[in-house]
Amino acid sequence: MHDIRNIGLAIQTYRREEGYTQEELSGLLNKDKTSFLTRIENKQKTISLLALNEIAEMLEVKLSELIEVAEEIEEAFIGE
């Protein structure tokens, strides 16, 4: 079973590649606080599919690619 919280690490990876800070991406997403992204990236908060899709669009990446990267991260952590 996949741990969807790893999606936060995938978001962080793409956010950094695109050169966004948490504050900048939060602003684009109309979120007042960077704590929204911080909690997702640190696996402290789950994310809705709608919000995940919105983030993927902002990062110019397919939603399926974000999920694939999250799965790769999970596999790396559990050594599969």
mmJSON file of the N, C-alpha and C atoms, coordinates in Angstrom:
{"data_MODEL":{"atom_site":{
"group_PDB":["ATOM","ATOM","ATOM","ATOM","ATOM","ATOM","ATOM","ATOM","ATOM","ATOM","ATOM","ATOM","ATOM","ATOM","ATOM","ATOM","ATOM","ATOM","ATOM","ATOM","ATOM","ATOM","ATOM","ATOM","ATOM","ATOM","ATOM","ATOM","ATOM","ATOM","ATOM","ATOM","ATOM","ATOM","ATOM","ATOM","ATOM","ATOM","ATOM","ATOM","ATOM","ATOM","ATOM","ATOM","ATOM","ATOM","ATOM","ATOM","ATOM","ATOM","ATOM","ATOM","ATOM","ATOM","ATOM","ATOM","ATOM","ATOM","ATOM","ATOM","ATOM","ATOM","ATOM","ATOM","ATOM","ATOM","ATOM","ATOM","ATOM","ATOM","ATOM","ATOM","ATOM","ATOM","ATOM","ATOM","ATOM","ATOM","ATOM","ATOM","ATOM","ATOM","ATOM","ATOM","ATOM","ATOM","ATOM","ATOM","ATOM","ATOM","ATOM","ATOM","ATOM","ATOM","ATOM","ATOM","ATOM","ATOM","ATOM","ATOM","ATOM","ATOM","ATOM","ATOM","ATOM","ATOM","ATOM","ATOM","ATOM","ATOM","ATOM","ATOM","ATOM","ATOM","ATOM","ATOM","ATOM","ATOM","ATOM","ATOM","ATOM","ATOM","ATOM","ATOM","ATOM","ATOM","ATOM","ATOM","ATOM","ATOM","ATOM","ATOM","ATOM","ATOM","ATOM","ATOM","ATOM","ATOM","ATOM","ATOM","ATOM","ATOM","ATOM","ATOM","ATOM","ATOM","ATOM","ATOM","ATOM","ATOM","ATOM","ATOM","ATOM","ATOM","ATOM","ATOM","ATOM","ATOM","ATOM","ATOM","ATOM","ATOM","ATOM","ATOM","ATOM","ATOM","ATOM","ATOM","ATOM","ATOM","ATOM","ATOM","ATOM","ATOM","ATOM","ATOM","ATOM","ATOM","ATOM","ATOM","ATOM","ATOM","ATOM","ATOM","ATOM","ATOM","ATOM","ATOM","ATOM","ATOM","ATOM","ATOM","ATOM","ATOM","ATOM","ATOM","ATOM","ATOM","ATOM","ATOM","ATOM","ATOM","ATOM","ATOM","ATOM","ATOM","ATOM","ATOM","ATOM","ATOM","ATOM","ATOM","ATOM","ATOM","ATOM","ATOM","ATOM","ATOM","ATOM","ATOM","ATOM","ATOM","ATOM","ATOM","ATOM","ATOM","ATOM","ATOM","ATOM","ATOM","ATOM","ATOM","ATOM","ATOM","ATOM","ATOM","ATOM","ATOM","ATOM","ATOM"],
"id":[1,2,3,4,5,6,7,8,9,10,11,12,13,14,15,16,17,18,19,20,21,22,23,24,25,26,27,28,29,30,31,32,33,34,35,36,37,38,39,40,41,42,43,44,45,46,47,48,49,50,51,52,53,54,55,56,57,58,59,60,61,62,63,64,65,66,67,68,69,70,71,72,73,74,75,76,77,78,79,80,81,82,83,84,85,86,87,88,89,90,91,92,93,94,95,96,97,98,99,100,101,102,103,104,105,106,107,108,109,110,111,112,113,114,115,116,117,118,119,120,121,122,123,124,125,126,127,128,129,130,131,132,133,134,135,136,137,138,139,140,141,142,143,144,145,146,147,148,149,150,151,152,153,154,155,156,157,158,159,160,161,162,163,164,165,166,167,168,169,170,171,172,173,174,175,176,177,178,179,180,181,182,183,184,185,186,187,188,189,190,191,192,193,194,195,196,197,198,199,200,201,202,203,204,205,206,207,208,209,210,211,212,213,214,215,216,217,218,219,220,221,222,223,224,225,226,227,228,229,230,231,232,233,234,235,236,237,238,239,240],
"type_symbol":["N","C","C","N","C","C","N","C","C","N","C","C","N","C","C","N","C","C","N","C","C","N","C","C","N","C","C","N","C","C","N","C","C","N","C","C","N","C","C","N","C","C","N","C","C","N","C","C","N","C","C","N","C","C","N","C","C","N","C","C","N","C","C","N","C","C","N","C","C","N","C","C","N","C","C","N","C","C","N","C","C","N","C","C","N","C","C","N","C","C","N","C","C","N","C","C","N","C","C","N","C","C","N","C","C","N","C","C","N","C","C","N","C","C","N","C","C","N","C","C","N","C","C","N","C","C","N","C","C","N","C","C","N","C","C","N","C","C","N","C","C","N","C","C","N","C","C","N","C","C","N","C","C","N","C","C","N","C","C","N","C","C","N","C","C","N","C","C","N","C","C","N","C","C","N","C","C","N","C","C","N","C","C","N","C","C","N","C","C","N","C","C","N","C","C","N","C","C","N","C","C","N","C","C","N","C","C","N","C","C","N","C","C","N","C","C","N","C","C","N","C","C","N","C","C","N","C","C","N","C","C","N","C","C","N","C","C","N","C","C"],
"label_atom_id":["N","CA","C","N","CA","C","N","CA","C","N","CA","C","N","CA","C","N","CA","C","N","CA","C","N","CA","C","N","CA","C","N","CA","C","N","CA","C","N","CA","C","N","CA","C","N","CA","C","N","CA","C","N","CA","C","N","CA","C","N","CA","C","N","CA","C","N","CA","C","N","CA","C","N","CA","C","N","CA","C","N","CA","C","N","CA","C","N","CA","C","N","CA","C","N","CA","C","N","CA","C","N","CA","C","N","CA","C","N","CA","C","N","CA","C","N","CA","C","N","CA","C","N","CA","C","N","CA","C","N","CA","C","N","CA","C","N","CA","C","N","CA","C","N","CA","C","N","CA","C","N","CA","C","N","CA","C","N","CA","C","N","CA","C","N","CA","C","N","CA","C","N","CA","C","N","CA","C","N","CA","C","N","CA","C","N","CA","C","N","CA","C","N","CA","C","N","CA","C","N","CA","C","N","CA","C","N","CA","C","N","CA","C","N","CA","C","N","CA","C","N","CA","C","N","CA","C","N","CA","C","N","CA","C","N","CA","C","N","CA","C","N","CA","C","N","CA","C","N","CA","C","N","CA","C","N","CA","C","N","CA","C","N","CA","C","N","CA","C","N","CA","C","N","CA","C","N","CA","C"],
"label_alt_id":[null,null,null,null,null,null,null,null,null,null,null,null,null,null,null,null,null,null,null,null,null,null,null,null,null,null,null,null,null,null,null,null,null,null,null,null,null,null,null,null,null,null,null,null,null,null,null,null,null,null,null,null,null,null,null,null,null,null,null,null,null,null,null,null,null,null,null,null,null,null,null,null,null,null,null,null,null,null,null,null,null,null,null,null,null,null,null,null,null,null,null,null,null,null,null,null,null,null,null,null,null,null,null,null,null,null,null,null,null,null,null,null,null,null,null,null,null,null,null,null,null,null,null,null,null,null,null,null,null,null,null,null,null,null,null,null,null,null,null,null,null,null,null,null,null,null,null,null,null,null,null,null,null,null,null,null,null,null,null,null,null,null,null,null,null,null,null,null,null,null,null,null,null,null,null,null,null,null,null,null,null,null,null,null,null,null,null,null,null,null,null,null,null,null,null,null,null,null,null,null,null,null,null,null,null,null,null,null,null,null,null,null,null,null,null,null,null,null,null,null,null,null,null,null,null,null,null,null,null,null,null,null,null,null,null,null,null,null,null,null],
"label_comp_id":["MET","MET","MET","HIS","HIS","HIS","ASP","ASP","ASP","ILE","ILE","ILE","ARG","ARG","ARG","ASN","ASN","ASN","ILE","ILE","ILE","GLY","GLY","GLY","LEU","LEU","LEU","ALA","ALA","ALA","ILE","ILE","ILE","GLN","GLN","GLN","THR","THR","THR","TYR","TYR","TYR","ARG","ARG","ARG","ARG","ARG","ARG","GLU","GLU","GLU","GLU","GLU","GLU","GLY","GLY","GLY","TYR","TYR","TYR","THR","THR","THR","GLN","GLN","GLN","GLU","GLU","GLU","GLU","GLU","GLU","LEU","LEU","LEU","SER","SER","SER","GLY","GLY","GLY","LEU","LEU","LEU","LEU","LEU","LEU","ASN","ASN","ASN","LYS","LYS","LYS","ASP","ASP","ASP","LYS","LYS","LYS","THR","THR","THR","SER","SER","SER","PHE","PHE","PHE","LEU","LEU","LEU","THR","THR","THR","ARG","ARG","ARG","ILE","ILE","ILE","GLU","GLU","GLU","ASN","ASN","ASN","LYS","LYS","LYS","GLN","GLN","GLN","LYS","LYS","LYS","THR","THR","THR","ILE","ILE","ILE","SER","SER","SER","LEU","LEU","LEU","LEU","LEU","LEU","ALA","ALA","ALA","LEU","LEU","LEU","ASN","ASN","ASN","GLU","GLU","GLU","ILE","ILE","ILE","ALA","ALA","ALA","GLU","GLU","GLU","MET","MET","MET","LEU","LEU","LEU","GLU","GLU","GLU","VAL","VAL","VAL","LYS","LYS","LYS","LEU","LEU","LEU","SER","SER","SER","GLU","GLU","GLU","LEU","LEU","LEU","ILE","ILE","ILE","GLU","GLU","GLU","VAL","VAL","VAL","ALA","ALA","ALA","GLU","GLU","GLU","GLU","GLU","GLU","ILE","ILE","ILE","GLU","GLU","GLU","GLU","GLU","GLU","ALA","ALA","ALA","PHE","PHE","PHE","ILE","ILE","ILE","GLY","GLY","GLY","GLU","GLU","GLU"],
"label_asym_id":["A","A","A","A","A","A","A","A","A","A","A","A","A","A","A","A","A","A","A","A","A","A","A","A","A","A","A","A","A","A","A","A","A","A","A","A","A","A","A","A","A","A","A","A","A","A","A","A","A","A","A","A","A","A","A","A","A","A","A","A","A","A","A","A","A","A","A","A","A","A","A","A","A","A","A","A","A","A","A","A","A","A","A","A","A","A","A","A","A","A","A","A","A","A","A","A","A","A","A","A","A","A","A","A","A","A","A","A","A","A","A","A","A","A","A","A","A","A","A","A","A","A","A","A","A","A","A","A","A","A","A","A","A","A","A","A","A","A","A","A","A","A","A","A","A","A","A","A","A","A","A","A","A","A","A","A","A","A","A","A","A","A","A","A","A","A","A","A","A","A","A","A","A","A","A","A","A","A","A","A","A","A","A","A","A","A","A","A","A","A","A","A","A","A","A","A","A","A","A","A","A","A","A","A","A","A","A","A","A","A","A","A","A","A","A","A","A","A","A","A","A","A","A","A","A","A","A","A","A","A","A","A","A","A","A","A","A","A","A","A"],
"label_entity_id":["1","1","1","1","1","1","1","1","1","1","1","1","1","1","1","1","1","1","1","1","1","1","1","1","1","1","1","1","1","1","1","1","1","1","1","1","1","1","1","1","1","1","1","1","1","1","1","1","1","1","1","1","1","1","1","1","1","1","1","1","1","1","1","1","1","1","1","1","1","1","1","1","1","1","1","1","1","1","1","1","1","1","1","1","1","1","1","1","1","1","1","1","1","1","1","1","1","1","1","1","1","1","1","1","1","1","1","1","1","1","1","1","1","1","1","1","1","1","1","1","1","1","1","1","1","1","1","1","1","1","1","1","1","1","1","1","1","1","1","1","1","1","1","1","1","1","1","1","1","1","1","1","1","1","1","1","1","1","1","1","1","1","1","1","1","1","1","1","1","1","1","1","1","1","1","1","1","1","1","1","1","1","1","1","1","1","1","1","1","1","1","1","1","1","1","1","1","1","1","1","1","1","1","1","1","1","1","1","1","1","1","1","1","1","1","1","1","1","1","1","1","1","1","1","1","1","1","1","1","1","1","1","1","1","1","1","1","1","1","1"],
"label_seq_id":[1,1,1,2,2,2,3,3,3,4,4,4,5,5,5,6,6,6,7,7,7,8,8,8,9,9,9,10,10,10,11,11,11,12,12,12,13,13,13,14,14,14,15,15,15,16,16,16,17,17,17,18,18,18,19,19,19,20,20,20,21,21,21,22,22,22,23,23,23,24,24,24,25,25,25,26,26,26,27,27,27,28,28,28,29,29,29,30,30,30,31,31,31,32,32,32,33,33,33,34,34,34,35,35,35,36,36,36,37,37,37,38,38,38,39,39,39,40,40,40,41,41,41,42,42,42,43,43,43,44,44,44,45,45,45,46,46,46,47,47,47,48,48,48,49,49,49,50,50,50,51,51,51,52,52,52,53,53,53,54,54,54,55,55,55,56,56,56,57,57,57,58,58,58,59,59,59,60,60,60,61,61,61,62,62,62,63,63,63,64,64,64,65,65,65,66,66,66,67,67,67,68,68,68,69,69,69,70,70,70,71,71,71,72,72,72,73,73,73,74,74,74,75,75,75,76,76,76,77,77,77,78,78,78,79,79,79,80,80,80],
"pdbx_PDB_ins_code":[null,null,null,null,null,null,null,null,null,null,null,null,null,null,null,null,null,null,null,null,null,null,null,null,null,null,null,null,null,null,null,null,null,null,null,null,null,null,null,null,null,null,null,null,null,null,null,null,null,null,null,null,null,null,null,null,null,null,null,null,null,null,null,null,null,null,null,null,null,null,null,null,null,null,null,null,null,null,null,null,null,null,null,null,null,null,null,null,null,null,null,null,null,null,null,null,null,null,null,null,null,null,null,null,null,null,null,null,null,null,null,null,null,null,null,null,null,null,null,null,null,null,null,null,null,null,null,null,null,null,null,null,null,null,null,null,null,null,null,null,null,null,null,null,null,null,null,null,null,null,null,null,null,null,null,null,null,null,null,null,null,null,null,null,null,null,null,null,null,null,null,null,null,null,null,null,null,null,null,null,null,null,null,null,null,null,null,null,null,null,null,null,null,null,null,null,null,null,null,null,null,null,null,null,null,null,null,null,null,null,null,null,null,null,null,null,null,null,null,null,null,null,null,null,null,null,null,null,null,null,null,null,null,null,null,null,null,null,null,null],
"Cartn_x":[0.844,0.0,0.886,0.537,1.346,0.983,1.993,1.798,1.709,0.509,0.285,1.002,1.395,2.106,3.439,3.982,5.225,5.042,3.819,3.56,4.164,4.251,4.846,6.296,7.024,8.428,8.547,7.604,7.589,7.281,6.328,5.999,7.228,7.894,9.089,10.161,10.355,11.347,11.036,9.802,9.428,9.399,8.973,8.946,10.344,11.302,12.686,13.257,12.921,13.39,12.868,11.646,11.048,11.516,12.239,12.788,11.829,10.76,9.793,10.158,9.958,9.994,8.603,8.489,7.167,6.237,6.773,5.965,5.446,6.306,5.895,4.805,5.012,4.026,2.717,2.808,1.597,0.808,1.518,0.864,0.158,0.796,0.176,-1.068,-1.064,-2.183,-3.246,-3.038,-3.952,-4.065,-2.965,-2.912,-2.185,-2.761,-2.197,-0.863,-0.756,0.394,1.237,2.54,3.42,3.251,2.582,2.409,1.627,0.783,0.054,1.035,2.008,2.995,3.985,4.38,5.326,4.786,3.533,2.93,2.782,2.473,2.369,3.745,4.726,6.073,6.725,6.33,6.887,6.028,5.099,4.254,3.395,3.013,2.185,0.722,0.466,-0.89,-1.125,-2.292,-2.66,-3.221,-3.365,-3.791,-4.939,-5.872,-6.997,-6.518,-7.237,-6.904,-7.018,-7.994,-8.173,-6.958,-6.504,-5.338,-4.079,-3.962,-2.804,-2.76,-3.903,-3.965,-3.591,-4.042,-3.728,-2.218,-1.598,-0.146,0.582,0.136,0.764,0.707,-0.429,-0.561,0.411,0.53,1.455,2.909,3.215,4.583,4.81,3.771,3.828,4.282,3.653,3.94,2.605,2.58,1.355,1.128,-0.123,-0.482,0.061,-0.042,0.446,1.948,2.673,4.124,4.453,3.697,3.894,3.68,2.638,2.333,3.422,3.912,4.979,6.246,6.596,7.782,7.577,6.378,6.08,6.263,5.84,6.008,7.484,8.261,9.698,10.384,9.953,10.499,10.177,8.936,8.53,9.371,9.57,10.37,11.798,12.35,13.718,13.823,12.77,12.786,12.631,11.849,11.616,12.513,13.323,14.328,13.803,12.722,12.194,12.953],
"Cartn_y":[-1.188,0.0,1.247,2.218,3.419,4.447,5.149,6.232,7.534,8.045,9.232,10.457,10.388,11.542,11.784,10.773,10.983,11.945,12.266,13.22,14.572,14.861,16.127,16.251,15.152,15.179,15.362,14.808,15.007,16.475,17.052,18.47,19.326,19.021,19.779,19.699,18.518,18.324,19.209,19.145,19.947,21.437,21.79,23.21,23.794,23.058,23.54,23.601,22.597,22.598,23.81,24.217,25.378,26.693,26.624,27.817,28.574,27.904,28.543,28.29,29.303,29.095,28.614,28.122,27.732,28.94,30.077,31.3,31.703,31.632,32.006,31.071,29.768,28.82,28.936,29.152,29.354,30.553,31.623,32.818,32.54,31.782,31.421,30.559,29.796,28.916,29.621,30.92,31.711,31.165,30.656,30.199,31.274,31.665,32.746,32.375,31.126,30.737,29.695,29.788,28.761,27.455,27.51,26.287,25.233,25.66,24.718,23.795,24.375,23.567,22.902,23.604,23.032,21.743,21.751,20.559,19.427,19.757,18.727,18.152,19.02,18.57,17.776,18.043,17.329,16.147,15.754,14.586,14.711,15.94,16.186,16.426,16.567,16.877,16.151,15.575,15.003,16.115,15.82,16.842,16.297,17.164,16.739,16.606,15.825,15.646,16.963,17.762,19.063,19.965,20.044,20.865,20.304,18.991,18.351,18.678,18.626,18.961,20.421,21.285,22.717,22.944,22.264,22.377,21.849,20.716,20.147,21.139,21.79,22.785,23.944,24.418,25.524,25.137,23.87,23.383,22.864,22.966,22.537,21.09,20.229,18.798,18.058,16.911,16.109,15.535,15.454,14.871,13.446,12.688,11.306,11.247,12.251,12.287,12.563,13.447,13.704,12.424,11.7,10.459,9.422,9.355,8.405,8.709,9.968,10.359,10.028,10.247,9.902,8.41,7.603,6.154,5.762,6.448,6.178,6.539,7.626,8.04,6.979,6.512,5.484,4.224,3.798,2.605,2.783,3.977,4.238,4.139,4.584,4.549,3.131,2.307,0.967,-0.082,0.374,-0.511,-1.568,-1.27,-2.24,-2.166],
"Cartn_z":[0.0,0.0,0.0,-0.82,-0.958,0.103,0.568,1.529,0.745,0.584,-0.233,0.334,1.595,2.168,1.489,0.806,0.062,-1.098,-1.427,-2.49,-2.132,-0.838,-0.402,-0.803,-0.746,-1.164,-2.667,-3.412,-4.863,-5.178,-4.462,-4.652,-4.36,-3.26,-2.887,-3.976,-4.523,-5.585,-6.79,-7.272,-8.437,-8.119,-6.917,-6.526,-6.578,-6.05,-6.058,-7.473,-8.289,-9.681,-10.447,-10.132,-10.791,-10.171,-9.059,-8.431,-7.534,-7.102,-6.206,-4.75,-3.928,-2.493,-2.078,-0.864,-0.369,-0.357,0.025,0.1,-1.277,-2.284,-3.638,-4.174,-4.004,-4.506,-3.724,-2.437,-1.637,-2.146,-2.494,-3.027,-4.341,-5.22,-6.489,-6.286,-5.214,-4.901,-4.059,-3.802,-2.978,-1.563,-1.044,0.345,1.143,2.263,3.071,3.702,4.09,4.896,4.186,4.413,3.861,4.62,5.783,6.568,5.792,4.841,4.0,3.282,2.568,1.849,2.795,3.83,4.786,5.36,5.775,6.386,5.367,4.127,3.085,2.778,2.585,2.249,3.374,4.596,5.747,6.191,5.339,5.579,6.83,7.176,8.35,7.978,6.681,6.222,4.901,4.764,3.474,2.593,1.326,0.381,-0.459,-0.774,-1.611,-3.055,-3.815,-5.219,-5.972,-5.616,-6.251,-6.01,-4.762,-4.434,-5.086,-5.115,-5.737,-7.228,-7.875,-9.297,-9.533,-8.65,-8.764,-8.631,-7.689,-7.511,-8.737,-9.255,-10.45,-11.608,-11.775,-12.844,-12.649,-11.425,-11.139,-11.406,-11.157,-11.348,-12.764,-13.585,-14.983,-15.112,-14.306,-14.323,-14.301,-14.939,-14.926,-13.538,-13.157,-11.867,-11.759,-12.832,-12.826,-12.578,-13.054,-12.839,-11.367,-10.742,-9.314,-8.511,-8.849,-8.135,-8.378,-9.605,-9.935,-9.142,-9.039,-8.268,-6.795,-6.278,-4.881,-4.651,-5.611,-5.493,-5.536,-6.38,-6.444,-5.126,-4.521,-3.223,-2.18,-2.187,-1.228,-1.404,-2.634,-2.908,-2.436,-2.601,-2.16,-0.635,0.068,1.526,2.073,1.377,1.911,1.256,0.287,-0.298,-1.231,-1.924,-2.887,-4.177],
"occupancy":[1.0,1.0,1.0,1.0,1.0,1.0,1.0,1.0,1.0,1.0,1.0,1.0,1.0,1.0,1.0,1.0,1.0,1.0,1.0,1.0,1.0,1.0,1.0,1.0,1.0,1.0,1.0,1.0,1.0,1.0,1.0,1.0,1.0,1.0,1.0,1.0,1.0,1.0,1.0,1.0,1.0,1.0,1.0,1.0,1.0,1.0,1.0,1.0,1.0,1.0,1.0,1.0,1.0,1.0,1.0,1.0,1.0,1.0,1.0,1.0,1.0,1.0,1.0,1.0,1.0,1.0,1.0,1.0,1.0,1.0,1.0,1.0,1.0,1.0,1.0,1.0,1.0,1.0,1.0,1.0,1.0,1.0,1.0,1.0,1.0,1.0,1.0,1.0,1.0,1.0,1.0,1.0,1.0,1.0,1.0,1.0,1.0,1.0,1.0,1.0,1.0,1.0,1.0,1.0,1.0,1.0,1.0,1.0,1.0,1.0,1.0,1.0,1.0,1.0,1.0,1.0,1.0,1.0,1.0,1.0,1.0,1.0,1.0,1.0,1.0,1.0,1.0,1.0,1.0,1.0,1.0,1.0,1.0,1.0,1.0,1.0,1.0,1.0,1.0,1.0,1.0,1.0,1.0,1.0,1.0,1.0,1.0,1.0,1.0,1.0,1.0,1.0,1.0,1.0,1.0,1.0,1.0,1.0,1.0,1.0,1.0,1.0,1.0,1.0,1.0,1.0,1.0,1.0,1.0,1.0,1.0,1.0,1.0,1.0,1.0,1.0,1.0,1.0,1.0,1.0,1.0,1.0,1.0,1.0,1.0,1.0,1.0,1.0,1.0,1.0,1.0,1.0,1.0,1.0,1.0,1.0,1.0,1.0,1.0,1.0,1.0,1.0,1.0,1.0,1.0,1.0,1.0,1.0,1.0,1.0,1.0,1.0,1.0,1.0,1.0,1.0,1.0,1.0,1.0,1.0,1.0,1.0,1.0,1.0,1.0,1.0,1.0,1.0,1.0,1.0,1.0,1.0,1.0,1.0,1.0,1.0,1.0,1.0,1.0,1.0],
"B_iso_or_equiv":[0.0,0.0,0.0,0.0,0.0,0.0,0.0,0.0,0.0,0.0,0.0,0.0,0.0,0.0,0.0,0.0,0.0,0.0,0.0,0.0,0.0,0.0,0.0,0.0,0.0,0.0,0.0,0.0,0.0,0.0,0.0,0.0,0.0,0.0,0.0,0.0,0.0,0.0,0.0,0.0,0.0,0.0,0.0,0.0,0.0,0.0,0.0,0.0,0.0,0.0,0.0,0.0,0.0,0.0,0.0,0.0,0.0,0.0,0.0,0.0,0.0,0.0,0.0,0.0,0.0,0.0,0.0,0.0,0.0,0.0,0.0,0.0,0.0,0.0,0.0,0.0,0.0,0.0,0.0,0.0,0.0,0.0,0.0,0.0,0.0,0.0,0.0,0.0,0.0,0.0,0.0,0.0,0.0,0.0,0.0,0.0,0.0,0.0,0.0,0.0,0.0,0.0,0.0,0.0,0.0,0.0,0.0,0.0,0.0,0.0,0.0,0.0,0.0,0.0,0.0,0.0,0.0,0.0,0.0,0.0,0.0,0.0,0.0,0.0,0.0,0.0,0.0,0.0,0.0,0.0,0.0,0.0,0.0,0.0,0.0,0.0,0.0,0.0,0.0,0.0,0.0,0.0,0.0,0.0,0.0,0.0,0.0,0.0,0.0,0.0,0.0,0.0,0.0,0.0,0.0,0.0,0.0,0.0,0.0,0.0,0.0,0.0,0.0,0.0,0.0,0.0,0.0,0.0,0.0,0.0,0.0,0.0,0.0,0.0,0.0,0.0,0.0,0.0,0.0,0.0,0.0,0.0,0.0,0.0,0.0,0.0,0.0,0.0,0.0,0.0,0.0,0.0,0.0,0.0,0.0,0.0,0.0,0.0,0.0,0.0,0.0,0.0,0.0,0.0,0.0,0.0,0.0,0.0,0.0,0.0,0.0,0.0,0.0,0.0,0.0,0.0,0.0,0.0,0.0,0.0,0.0,0.0,0.0,0.0,0.0,0.0,0.0,0.0,0.0,0.0,0.0,0.0,0.0,0.0,0.0,0.0,0.0,0.0,0.0,0.0],
"pdbx_formal_charge":[null,null,null,null,null,null,null,null,null,null,null,null,null,null,null,null,null,null,null,null,null,null,null,null,null,null,null,null,null,null,null,null,null,null,null,null,null,null,null,null,null,null,null,null,null,null,null,null,null,null,null,null,null,null,null,null,null,null,null,null,null,null,null,null,null,null,null,null,null,null,null,null,null,null,null,null,null,null,null,null,null,null,null,null,null,null,null,null,null,null,null,null,null,null,null,null,null,null,null,null,null,null,null,null,null,null,null,null,null,null,null,null,null,null,null,null,null,null,null,null,null,null,null,null,null,null,null,null,null,null,null,null,null,null,null,null,null,null,null,null,null,null,null,null,null,null,null,null,null,null,null,null,null,null,null,null,null,null,null,null,null,null,null,null,null,null,null,null,null,null,null,null,null,null,null,null,null,null,null,null,null,null,null,null,null,null,null,null,null,null,null,null,null,null,null,null,null,null,null,null,null,null,null,null,null,null,null,null,null,null,null,null,null,null,null,null,null,null,null,null,null,null,null,null,null,null,null,null,null,null,null,null,null,null,null,null,null,null,null,null],
"auth_seq_id":[1,1,1,2,2,2,3,3,3,4,4,4,5,5,5,6,6,6,7,7,7,8,8,8,9,9,9,10,10,10,11,11,11,12,12,12,13,13,13,14,14,14,15,15,15,16,16,16,17,17,17,18,18,18,19,19,19,20,20,20,21,21,21,22,22,22,23,23,23,24,24,24,25,25,25,26,26,26,27,27,27,28,28,28,29,29,29,30,30,30,31,31,31,32,32,32,33,33,33,34,34,34,35,35,35,36,36,36,37,37,37,38,38,38,39,39,39,40,40,40,41,41,41,42,42,42,43,43,43,44,44,44,45,45,45,46,46,46,47,47,47,48,48,48,49,49,49,50,50,50,51,51,51,52,52,52,53,53,53,54,54,54,55,55,55,56,56,56,57,57,57,58,58,58,59,59,59,60,60,60,61,61,61,62,62,62,63,63,63,64,64,64,65,65,65,66,66,66,67,67,67,68,68,68,69,69,69,70,70,70,71,71,71,72,72,72,73,73,73,74,74,74,75,75,75,76,76,76,77,77,77,78,78,78,79,79,79,80,80,80],
"auth_comp_id":["MET","MET","MET","HIS","HIS","HIS","ASP","ASP","ASP","ILE","ILE","ILE","ARG","ARG","ARG","ASN","ASN","ASN","ILE","ILE","ILE","GLY","GLY","GLY","LEU","LEU","LEU","ALA","ALA","ALA","ILE","ILE","ILE","GLN","GLN","GLN","THR","THR","THR","TYR","TYR","TYR","ARG","ARG","ARG","ARG","ARG","ARG","GLU","GLU","GLU","GLU","GLU","GLU","GLY","GLY","GLY","TYR","TYR","TYR","THR","THR","THR","GLN","GLN","GLN","GLU","GLU","GLU","GLU","GLU","GLU","LEU","LEU","LEU","SER","SER","SER","GLY","GLY","GLY","LEU","LEU","LEU","LEU","LEU","LEU","ASN","ASN","ASN","LYS","LYS","LYS","ASP","ASP","ASP","LYS","LYS","LYS","THR","THR","THR","SER","SER","SER","PHE","PHE","PHE","LEU","LEU","LEU","THR","THR","THR","ARG","ARG","ARG","ILE","ILE","ILE","GLU","GLU","GLU","ASN","ASN","ASN","LYS","LYS","LYS","GLN","GLN","GLN","LYS","LYS","LYS","THR","THR","THR","ILE","ILE","ILE","SER","SER","SER","LEU","LEU","LEU","LEU","LEU","LEU","ALA","ALA","ALA","LEU","LEU","LEU","ASN","ASN","ASN","GLU","GLU","GLU","ILE","ILE","ILE","ALA","ALA","ALA","GLU","GLU","GLU","MET","MET","MET","LEU","LEU","LEU","GLU","GLU","GLU","VAL","VAL","VAL","LYS","LYS","LYS","LEU","LEU","LEU","SER","SER","SER","GLU","GLU","GLU","LEU","LEU","LEU","ILE","ILE","ILE","GLU","GLU","GLU","VAL","VAL","VAL","ALA","ALA","ALA","GLU","GLU","GLU","GLU","GLU","GLU","ILE","ILE","ILE","GLU","GLU","GLU","GLU","GLU","GLU","ALA","ALA","ALA","PHE","PHE","PHE","ILE","ILE","ILE","GLY","GLY","GLY","GLU","GLU","GLU"],
"auth_asym_id":["A","A","A","A","A","A","A","A","A","A","A","A","A","A","A","A","A","A","A","A","A","A","A","A","A","A","A","A","A","A","A","A","A","A","A","A","A","A","A","A","A","A","A","A","A","A","A","A","A","A","A","A","A","A","A","A","A","A","A","A","A","A","A","A","A","A","A","A","A","A","A","A","A","A","A","A","A","A","A","A","A","A","A","A","A","A","A","A","A","A","A","A","A","A","A","A","A","A","A","A","A","A","A","A","A","A","A","A","A","A","A","A","A","A","A","A","A","A","A","A","A","A","A","A","A","A","A","A","A","A","A","A","A","A","A","A","A","A","A","A","A","A","A","A","A","A","A","A","A","A","A","A","A","A","A","A","A","A","A","A","A","A","A","A","A","A","A","A","A","A","A","A","A","A","A","A","A","A","A","A","A","A","A","A","A","A","A","A","A","A","A","A","A","A","A","A","A","A","A","A","A","A","A","A","A","A","A","A","A","A","A","A","A","A","A","A","A","A","A","A","A","A","A","A","A","A","A","A","A","A","A","A","A","A","A","A","A","A","A","A"],
"auth_atom_id":["N","CA","C","N","CA","C","N","CA","C","N","CA","C","N","CA","C","N","CA","C","N","CA","C","N","CA","C","N","CA","C","N","CA","C","N","CA","C","N","CA","C","N","CA","C","N","CA","C","N","CA","C","N","CA","C","N","CA","C","N","CA","C","N","CA","C","N","CA","C","N","CA","C","N","CA","C","N","CA","C","N","CA","C","N","CA","C","N","CA","C","N","CA","C","N","CA","C","N","CA","C","N","CA","C","N","CA","C","N","CA","C","N","CA","C","N","CA","C","N","CA","C","N","CA","C","N","CA","C","N","CA","C","N","CA","C","N","CA","C","N","CA","C","N","CA","C","N","CA","C","N","CA","C","N","CA","C","N","CA","C","N","CA","C","N","CA","C","N","CA","C","N","CA","C","N","CA","C","N","CA","C","N","CA","C","N","CA","C","N","CA","C","N","CA","C","N","CA","C","N","CA","C","N","CA","C","N","CA","C","N","CA","C","N","CA","C","N","CA","C","N","CA","C","N","CA","C","N","CA","C","N","CA","C","N","CA","C","N","CA","C","N","CA","C","N","CA","C","N","CA","C","N","CA","C","N","CA","C","N","CA","C","N","CA","C","N","CA","C","N","CA","C","N","CA","C","N","CA","C"],
"pdbx_PDB_model_num":[1,1,1,1,1,1,1,1,1,1,1,1,1,1,1,1,1,1,1,1,1,1,1,1,1,1,1,1,1,1,1,1,1,1,1,1,1,1,1,1,1,1,1,1,1,1,1,1,1,1,1,1,1,1,1,1,1,1,1,1,1,1,1,1,1,1,1,1,1,1,1,1,1,1,1,1,1,1,1,1,1,1,1,1,1,1,1,1,1,1,1,1,1,1,1,1,1,1,1,1,1,1,1,1,1,1,1,1,1,1,1,1,1,1,1,1,1,1,1,1,1,1,1,1,1,1,1,1,1,1,1,1,1,1,1,1,1,1,1,1,1,1,1,1,1,1,1,1,1,1,1,1,1,1,1,1,1,1,1,1,1,1,1,1,1,1,1,1,1,1,1,1,1,1,1,1,1,1,1,1,1,1,1,1,1,1,1,1,1,1,1,1,1,1,1,1,1,1,1,1,1,1,1,1,1,1,1,1,1,1,1,1,1,1,1,1,1,1,1,1,1,1,1,1,1,1,1,1,1,1,1,1,1,1,1,1,1,1,1,1]
}}}
